[in-house]
Amino acid sequence: MSHQMYRLRIRPRSPFVTPLRGDTLFGMCCQMVAEQSSQQLVRWLDGYLNAQPFLVLSDAFPSSYLPRPALPLHFFGYHSTAITQRKQAIKHHWLPLKDVHQPVSLWNEFLCRDDELLISGKNTSAPLWQHSIRTHNSINRLTGTTGRGEDGFAPYERGLTWYHPELVMDIYAVLDSRITIDQLKQILTAIGQFGYGKDASTGCGRFEVVDAEQFSTEPVPQEANSWLTLAPCAPQNWHDSQGHGWQAQNCFYDVHVRFGKHGAAAGGKSPNNFVPWKNPVLLADTGALLTPVNAQSSLFCGQGLSELSVCHPDTVQQGYSPILPIHFDGIREGCQ
């Protein structure tokens, strides 16, 4: 099936506990669809494990910016050995989308820090996001109090991320013909109203969908030979079902362990020995630079993951990621 890439813009409307990650958001979309029609979800997931995903979602990024790939600094053109300058260079996390066609060795001219990002085309003195800690305490539902003694008083802390009220974030989505962009907008709108991730029931994780449009990289790098991933993914070994073989010496990524958990919909249909946690999965984190043996036009890479749950054998997880072509001019020759 043919795929198309879209860019959706969202605006956070509350603090977030769970980071906006593509695989987590995909799971919530599946849960939202299952609550409406489990048969619809089954139809959409047909072929998901065979390189035919109906939907692949990216993380959320500040609008018109992309994450810096997980590369050593010298590949970006930072060659200074001065400790102070290298510490400053490490803080340059973001690449303007308009400059992604430039060779990677020139990106040092365009990469910027968190406090250099623009909102609606202008600088702002306020930070785009802030992190805070909120202390809670468990409540006895029978007495309505915290209880007494070591067993009754159980405080815990929750980390919150607060976003600038004018910040808009981009989510990249790859869709096939089974789902339309309007359907995806409706699903994400419902998630944004209900709340995303932890503590949604207390008002966290709210957002609104501002816009959605078809997306393509313009201009395309003339000598594109690598891909930048926009979500955690699980690249298959050597020649995968999509025909990709990797140049191992030219692939760079950080690792990310996903400790997944079943949603409310699955929990409501579970046996008595229900285990909420899925098996942990080791992924290449967002911002991986992957170099295939034969560079070709593609919108996503990776694989659909299964065998994750002892309670629900049909459980799958997004191991795919939307990708953008880039020109990596630091290619190293050697064994593949």
Secondary structure as the mmCIF struct_conf table of DSSP 4:
data_model
#
loop_
_struct_conf.conf_type_id
_struct_conf.id
_struct_conf.beg_label_comp_id
_struct_conf.beg_label_asym_id
_struct_conf.beg_label_seq_id
_struct_conf.end_label_comp_id
_struct_conf.end_label_asym_id
_struct_conf.end_label_seq_id
STRN STRN1 HIS A 3 PRO A 12
BEND BEND1 SER A 14 SER A 14
STRN STRN2 PHE A 16 PHE A 16
BEND BEND2 VAL A 17 THR A 18
HELX_RH_AL_P HELX_RH_AL_P1 GLY A 22 GLN A 36
HELX_RH_AL_P HELX_RH_AL_P2 SER A 38 TRP A 44
TURN_TY1_P TURN_TY1_P1 LEU A 45 GLY A 47
HELX_RH_3T_P HELX_RH_3T_P1 TYR A 48 ASN A 50
TURN_TY1_P TURN_TY1_P2 ALA A 51 ALA A 51
BEND BEND3 PHE A 54 PHE A 54
STRN STRN3 LEU A 55 PRO A 62
TURN_TY1_P TURN_TY1_P3 SER A 63 SER A 64
STRN STRN4 TYR A 65 PRO A 67
HELX_LH_PP_P HELX_LH_PP_P1 ARG A 68 PRO A 69
BEND BEND4 ALA A 70 ALA A 70
HELX_RH_3T_P HELX_RH_3T_P2 LEU A 73 PHE A 76
TURN_TY1_P TURN_TY1_P4 GLY A 77 GLY A 77
HELX_RH_AL_P HELX_RH_AL_P3 ILE A 83 ILE A 90
TURN_TY1_P TURN_TY1_P5 LYS A 91 LYS A 91
STRN STRN5 TRP A 94 PRO A 96
HELX_RH_3T_P HELX_RH_3T_P3 LEU A 97 ASP A 99
TURN_TY1_P TURN_TY1_P6 VAL A 100 HIS A 101
BEND BEND5 GLN A 102 GLN A 102
HELX_RH_3T_P HELX_RH_3T_P4 VAL A 104 GLU A 109
TURN_TY1_P TURN_TY1_P7 PHE A 110 PHE A 110
STRN STRN6 CYS A 112 CYS A 112
HELX_RH_3T_P HELX_RH_3T_P5 ASP A 114 GLU A 116
STRN STRN7 ILE A 119 ILE A 119
TURN_TY1_P TURN_TY1_P8 SER A 120 GLY A 121
STRN STRN8 LYS A 122 LYS A 122
BEND BEND6 SER A 125 ALA A 126
BEND BEND7 LEU A 128 LEU A 128
STRN STRN9 TRP A 129 ASN A 137
TURN_TY1_P TURN_TY1_P9 ARG A 141 THR A 143
BEND BEND8 GLY A 144 THR A 145
BEND BEND9 ARG A 148 ARG A 148
HELX_RH_AL_P HELX_RH_AL_P4 GLY A 149 GLY A 152
STRN STRN10 PRO A 155 TYR A 163
TURN_TY1_P TURN_TY1_P10 PRO A 165 GLU A 166
STRN STRN11 MET A 169 ASP A 176
TURN_TY1_P TURN_TY1_P11 SER A 177 ARG A 178
BEND BEND10 ILE A 179 ILE A 179
HELX_RH_AL_P HELX_RH_AL_P5 ILE A 181 PHE A 194
BEND BEND11 GLY A 197 GLY A 197
TURN_TY1_P TURN_TY1_P12 LYS A 198 ASP A 199
HELX_RH_3T_P HELX_RH_3T_P6 ALA A 200 THR A 202
TURN_TY1_P TURN_TY1_P13 GLY A 203 GLY A 203
BEND BEND12 GLY A 205 GLY A 205
STRN STRN12 PHE A 207 GLN A 214
BEND BEND13 GLU A 218 PRO A 219
HELX_LH_PP_P HELX_LH_PP_P2 VAL A 220 PRO A 221
TURN_TY1_P TURN_TY1_P14 GLN A 222 GLU A 223
STRN STRN13 SER A 226 THR A 229
BEND BEND14 LEU A 230 ALA A 231
STRN STRN14 CYS A 233 CYS A 233
HELX_LH_PP_P HELX_LH_PP_P3 PRO A 235 GLN A 236
BEND BEND15 ASN A 237 HIS A 239
TURN_TY1_P TURN_TY1_P15 SER A 241 GLN A 242
BEND BEND16 GLY A 243 GLY A 243
STRN STRN15 TRP A 246 TRP A 246
HELX_RH_3T_P HELX_RH_3T_P7 ALA A 248 ASN A 250
STRN STRN16 PHE A 252 PHE A 252
STRN STRN17 VAL A 255 ARG A 258
STRN STRN18 LYS A 261 LYS A 261
HELX_RH_AL_P HELX_RH_AL_P6 ALA A 264 GLY A 267
TURN_TY1_P TURN_TY1_P16 GLY A 268 LYS A 269
TURN_TY1_P TURN_TY1_P17 ASN A 272 ASN A 273
STRN STRN19 TRP A 277 TRP A 277
HELX_LH_PP_P HELX_LH_PP_P4 LYS A 278 PRO A 280
STRN STRN20 VAL A 281 ALA A 284
HELX_LH_PP_P HELX_LH_PP_P5 ASP A 285 ASP A 285
TURN_TY1_P TURN_TY1_P18 THR A 286 GLY A 287
STRN STRN21 LEU A 289 LEU A 290
STRN STRN22 PRO A 292 PRO A 292
BEND BEND17 VAL A 293 ASN A 294
BEND BEND18 LEU A 299 LEU A 299
STRN STRN23 PHE A 300 LEU A 305
BEND BEND19 VAL A 310 CYS A 311
TURN_TY1_P TURN_TY1_P19 PRO A 313 ASP A 314
STRN STRN24 GLN A 317 ILE A 326
TURN_TY1_P TURN_TY1_P20 ASP A 329 GLY A 330
BEND BEND20 GLY A 334 GLY A 334
#
